[in-house]
Amino acid sequence: IMKVVVLFALCAYTSAHPINGQPFKICETNAFPPNQSNAVPVYTINLDLPPQERWIKLLTEKKKPMLGLIDDVRNLTISLLGEKLFSIINNNLDKIASTLPYPYNEEMAGIAKATGLPLSEVTLYNIFYEVFTFCTSIIVQDTSGNLYHGRNLDFGLLMGWDPKRHAWRVSELLKPLVVQLQWYKAGKLVYTSVNYAGYIGILTGVKKGQFTFSLDERFGFNGGYVGLLEWILFKDYKQKWISFLTREVMEEATTFKEAKTMLSQPRLLAPVYFILGGAKPGEGAIITRWRDNFHADNMGDSATDPGSWFLVETNYDQWSSPPFYDDRRTPAINCLKEGGQKNASPKLIYNVLSTKPVFNKLTTYTSLMDVNRGDLGAWLRTCEDPCWPW
């Protein structure tokens, strides 16, 4: 009940703070290019190193902000899940870590050693994103058939609203941890991703000449906490952790089609949206996942659809209308249509992702991906007032 009250209170605050006299209905056109002072730092992950050594350099530099975040994660997880459910999960975190597949279990052990954190807290940090991520993802195709992919990663809803600073505490604590990772194996770049330091799964990534990827949270009763309890209580180790599956896809898949199959078939720990872009015209899909089933919305399925040159996913099923209190999809679609396919480009995507409320107080970073060039850029974001809380 308290969460609902907070949501409606924030809605009331937001509706009372329009931009230029309008309730956030203006498409941003001048946000691009992003300020390079906000570009996230780049690090290398060497997959040829033993798993326990892969994250040492990064975590040595990012230890302090990670420790600061972990303190909040524990307290806020209790407030969101409740004391009883949290106790079941917390008391089994070491067990969860020991049952995770190789090499993820050993990588977490290496992170625990590098930071001085208990392995249980490193595990909590890594499973946190299975349950609490908001996002907006966009794929566009220009008139020549080139594909571009962008996303906002929004995180921290109901996690410590600061009424004086008008900011979510966890969102602000996450920003110093945003990094761009270049994953190497046998001396060659395999793929590039945007991560929170210490988080070993993949939420955003590009594999040059093959595909681009982003992940958005999907809400459901049978959510990530249910899968966690099944993992703990019933030893259901056949289900896939979402962000470990996506890392497998980034490392193993070599085509859009192969990546799409890998994302569609396994039983998952939680429902989710996978947004996948390829390197060829028409290769774009929103894969809506239940834990055991999937539905794919593909770019250009309908030749008469005026939006067939783009795909937009926030955190709601494509066949359902988003709720009135969290409609980021409609302004994103309207601004893409206003821009038109003739202007389909990273610039258009960035401007749309900078349009409120697509851009909001939860937004930690915006990223842009060009599959054919293999480019991935990521920039920290701060939504100045007046701005939607989410």
GIGI-V454428 format. One record per pair of residues at least 4 apart in sequence whose ideal C-beta (glycine too) atoms are under 7 Angstrom apart, sorted by sequence separation. I is the first residue (numbers start at 1). GAP is how many residues later the second one is. D is the distance in whole Angstrom. If there is no record, write none. Layout:
i: (I	I)
gap: (GAP	GAP)
d: (D	D)
//
This chain:
i: (1	2	3	4	5	6	7	8	9	10	11	12	13	18	22	34	49	55	56	58	59	62	63	64	65	66	69	70	72	73	74	75	76	77	81	82	83	84	85	86	87	88	89	92	93	94	95	96	100	101	102	103	104	105	106	107	108	109	110	111	117	119	120	121	122	123	124	128	129	141	142	167	168	169	170	174	184	195	207	219	222	224	225	226	227	228	229	230	240	241	242	243	244	245	246	247	248	249	254	255	256	257	258	259	260	261	268	279	290	316	322	323	328	329	330	331	332	333	334	335	339	344	346	347	348	349	350	351	355	356	359	383	18	19	49	78	81	100	112	117	141	162	167	184	185	231	240	253	278	289	303	322	343	353	354	370	18	20	112	141	184	206	230	231	253	277	278	288	302	316	352	353	369	19	59	98	112	161	162	182	183	277	287	288	322	369	15	46	78	97	139	140	160	183	205	300	314	45	77	159	160	193	253	276	287	299	339	367	368	109	112	139	159	160	182	183	194	204	249	367	97	108	111	159	181	193	203	263	275	276	285	286	367	138	156	180	181	193	203	227	285	299	192	249	263	273	274	285	316	353	365	366	108	137	156	180	181	191	192	249	273	284	285	297	314	365	43	108	136	155	156	191	273	274	284	314	365	366	135	136	155	178	179	191	260	336	350	365	135	259	272	282	312	335	364	108	135	178	179	271	282	350	363	135	155	177	271	349	134	177	256	271	312	332	335	363	134	245	268	270	297	312	97	133	174	256	346	359	361	132	134	256	264	268	360	263	267	331	346	359	94	260	267	286	94	97	240	242	307	310	331	332	361	93	96	215	240	242	256	260	284	286	331	356	360	361	239	240	241	242	360	361	362	238	239	240	288	328	360	361	93	239	242	264	288	307	328	360	93	215	306	356	357	264	286	309	356	213	309	213	275	203	273	202	228	201	227	201	207	227	202	210	201	202	205	210	211	224	201	210	224	70	77	223	67	202	211	223	66	222	74	153	70	73	77	153	220	51	55	59	63	73	54	151	218	52	56	60	218	51	55	59	70	73	217	218	51	54	55	59	52	53	193	215	216	52	56	51	55	191	215	216	190	214	149	151	213	227	326	149	211	212	211	211	211	210	222	129	209	218	218	125	126	125	126	129	126	137	80	135	137	135	135	76	134	76	133	111	72	108	131	279	107	131	278	279	76	130	131	277	104	219	72	216	218	72	216	217	216	72	127	69	68	69	65	69	65	66	130	65	130	129	62	58	149	147	66	147	66	62	96	43	45	47	62	96	139	145	147	47	48	95	147	40	41	42	43	44	45	46	47	48	59	99	137	139	40	41	58	59	89	130	131	40	42	44	85	92	104	130	141	88	101	141	81	88	139	6	40	3	212	141	212	139	211	209	204	206	209	206	209	208	141	206	140	140	206	139	194	138	139	194	138	137	136	135	134	194	192	194	178	178	175	171	174	171	136	168	171	138	167	168	166	136	140	148	150	180	148	143	148	180	142	143	150	150	178	148	152	142	178	141	142	150	140	157	175	152	154	156	152	155	140	154	140	154	155	138	152	153	153	138	152	138	150	151	136	150	150	150	166	149	148	136	148	147	146	134	157	154	134	27	27	11	32	34	7	32	31	32	31	29	28	31	40	28	28	27	24	24	19	39	40	40	39	40	38	38	34	24	19	17	18	17	14	14	10)
gap: (4	4	4	4	4	4	4	4	4	4	4	4	4	4	4	4	4	4	4	4	4	4	4	4	4	4	4	4	4	4	4	4	4	4	4	4	4	4	4	4	4	4	4	4	4	4	4	4	4	4	4	4	4	4	4	4	4	4	4	4	4	4	4	4	4	4	4	4	4	4	4	4	4	4	4	4	4	4	4	4	4	4	4	4	4	4	4	4	4	4	4	4	4	4	4	4	4	4	4	4	4	4	4	4	4	4	4	4	4	4	4	4	4	4	4	4	4	4	4	4	4	4	4	4	4	4	4	4	4	4	4	4	5	5	5	5	5	5	5	5	5	5	5	5	5	5	5	5	5	5	5	5	5	5	5	5	6	6	6	6	6	6	6	6	6	6	6	6	6	6	6	6	6	7	7	7	7	7	7	7	7	7	7	7	7	7	8	8	8	8	8	8	8	8	8	8	8	9	9	9	9	9	9	9	9	9	9	9	9	10	10	10	10	10	10	10	10	10	10	10	11	11	11	11	11	11	11	11	11	11	11	11	11	12	12	12	12	12	12	12	12	12	13	13	13	13	13	13	13	13	13	13	14	14	14	14	14	14	14	14	14	14	14	14	14	14	15	15	15	15	15	15	15	15	15	15	15	15	16	16	16	16	16	16	16	16	16	16	17	17	17	17	17	17	17	18	18	18	18	18	18	18	18	19	19	19	19	19	20	20	20	20	20	20	20	20	21	21	21	21	21	21	22	22	22	22	22	22	22	23	23	23	23	23	23	24	24	24	24	24	25	25	25	25	26	26	26	26	26	26	26	26	26	27	27	27	27	27	27	27	27	27	27	27	27	27	28	28	28	28	28	28	28	29	29	29	29	29	29	29	30	30	30	30	30	30	30	30	31	31	31	31	31	32	32	32	32	33	35	37	38	40	40	41	41	42	42	43	43	43	44	44	45	45	45	45	45	45	46	46	46	47	47	47	48	48	48	48	49	49	50	50	51	51	51	51	51	52	52	52	52	52	53	53	53	54	54	54	54	55	55	55	55	55	55	55	56	56	56	56	57	57	57	57	57	58	58	59	59	59	59	59	61	61	63	63	63	64	64	65	65	65	66	67	68	69	69	70	70	70	71	73	73	74	74	74	75	77	78	79	79	81	82	83	83	84	84	87	88	92	92	92	93	93	93	93	94	94	94	94	96	96	97	97	97	98	98	98	99	101	101	104	105	105	108	108	111	111	111	112	112	114	115	121	128	130	131	131	132	135	135	136	136	136	136	136	136	136	136	137	137	137	137	138	138	138	138	138	138	138	138	138	138	138	138	138	139	139	139	139	139	139	139	140	140	140	140	140	140	140	140	141	143	143	144	144	145	152	154	155	157	158	159	160	160	162	163	163	163	165	165	166	168	168	169	170	170	171	171	172	172	173	174	176	178	180	181	182	184	184	186	187	189	190	190	191	192	193	193	194	194	194	195	196	196	196	196	196	197	198	198	198	199	199	199	200	200	201	201	202	202	203	203	203	204	205	205	206	206	206	207	207	208	208	209	209	209	211	211	211	212	214	214	215	216	216	217	217	218	219	219	220	221	222	222	224	226	228	233	236	256	308	311	314	315	316	318	318	319	319	320	322	323	323	325	326	327	328	332	333	337	338	338	339	340	340	341	342	345	364	367	368	368	369	374	375	379)
d: (6	6	6	6	6	6	6	6	7	6	6	6	7	6	6	6	5	5	6	6	6	5	6	7	6	6	6	7	6	6	7	7	6	6	4	6	6	7	7	6	6	7	7	6	6	7	6	7	5	7	6	6	6	7	7	7	6	7	6	6	5	6	7	6	7	6	6	6	5	6	5	7	7	6	6	7	6	5	6	7	5	6	6	6	6	6	6	5	7	7	7	7	7	7	6	6	6	5	6	7	6	7	6	6	6	6	7	7	7	6	6	7	6	6	6	6	6	6	6	6	5	6	6	6	6	6	6	7	6	6	5	4	5	6	5	6	5	4	5	5	7	5	5	6	5	6	4	4	3	5	7	4	5	6	5	4	7	7	7	5	7	5	4	7	4	7	7	6	6	4	6	6	7	6	7	7	4	6	6	6	5	5	6	5	5	5	7	6	5	6	6	5	6	5	5	5	6	6	6	6	3	5	6	5	5	7	5	6	5	6	5	5	6	6	5	7	4	5	5	6	6	6	5	4	7	6	7	5	6	6	5	4	4	5	4	7	5	4	5	6	7	5	6	5	7	6	4	5	7	5	5	6	5	4	4	6	5	5	5	6	7	7	7	7	5	6	5	6	7	7	4	6	6	6	3	5	6	5	6	5	6	7	6	4	6	6	7	6	6	6	5	6	6	5	7	6	5	6	5	6	5	6	5	6	6	4	5	6	4	4	7	6	5	6	5	6	7	6	6	7	5	6	5	6	6	3	5	7	5	7	6	7	6	5	6	5	6	6	7	5	6	6	5	6	5	4	4	6	6	5	7	5	6	4	6	7	7	6	4	7	5	5	6	7	6	7	5	5	5	6	4	5	5	6	6	7	6	6	7	7	5	5	5	4	7	7	5	5	6	6	7	6	4	7	6	5	6	6	6	7	5	6	5	6	7	2	3	6	6	5	4	6	6	5	5	6	5	6	6	7	3	6	7	6	7	5	5	7	6	7	7	7	5	6	7	7	5	4	6	6	5	6	6	6	4	5	7	6	5	4	6	4	6	6	7	5	5	7	5	5	6	6	7	6	4	3	5	6	6	5	6	7	6	5	4	4	6	7	6	7	6	4	6	5	7	6	6	7	5	7	7	6	6	7	6	7	7	4	7	7	6	4	6	5	6	6	4	6	6	7	6	5	5	4	7	6	6	4	6	6	6	7	6	5	7	6	7	5	6	6	7	4	6	7	7	7	4	6	7	5	6	6	6	7	4	5	6	7	5	4	7	5	5	6	7	7	7	3	7	6	6	7	6	5	6	5	6	5	5	5	4	7	7	6	4	5	6	7	6	6	6	6	7	5	6	6	7	5	6	5	6	7	7	7	6	7	4	6	7	6	4	7	5	7	6	7	5	4	6	6	7	3	5	6	6	5	5	6	7	7	5	5	5	5	5	7	6	7	5	4	6	5	5	7	5	5	5	6	6	7	6	6	7	6	7	7	7	7	6	6	5	5	7	6	4	6	7	6	5	4	6	6	6	6	4	6	5	7	7	5	6	6	7	4	6	5	6	5	5	6	6	6	5	7	7	6	7	6	5	7	6	4	7	5	6	6	7	6	5	7	7	4	5	5	4	6	6	4	6	5	5	6	5	4	7	4	4	5	4	5	7	7	5	7	6	6	4	5	4	7	6	7	7	4	5	6	4)
//
